[in-house]
Amino acid sequence: MILVHVEAERNIKSAAGKALKNNVKAEISIEISAF
């Protein structure tokens, strides 16, 4: 479970970085869904 969480967190950060360039709201949604 921990390894999956770490990998997912990396993907979320990467997606958040892309979303930040296009849409700040998308970044927020991605971070909320992480929890």
LOLO-184662 format. One record per residue (C-alpha): residue in one letter; x, y, z. Coordinates in steps of 0.5 Angstrom, whole numbers, plus 500, padded with zeros to 3 digits. Layout:
BEGIN
aXYZ...
END
This chain:
BEGIN
m500500500i506505502l509504495v503505491h502511495v509514494e508512486a501515486e504522489r509522484n504522479i499527482k505532483s507531475a499532474a499538478g505541475k502540468a495542471l498549474k500551467n493550464n488550470v490552477k483549479a485542476e491542481i487543487s482538485i488533484e491534491i484534494s483527491a489525494f486525500
END
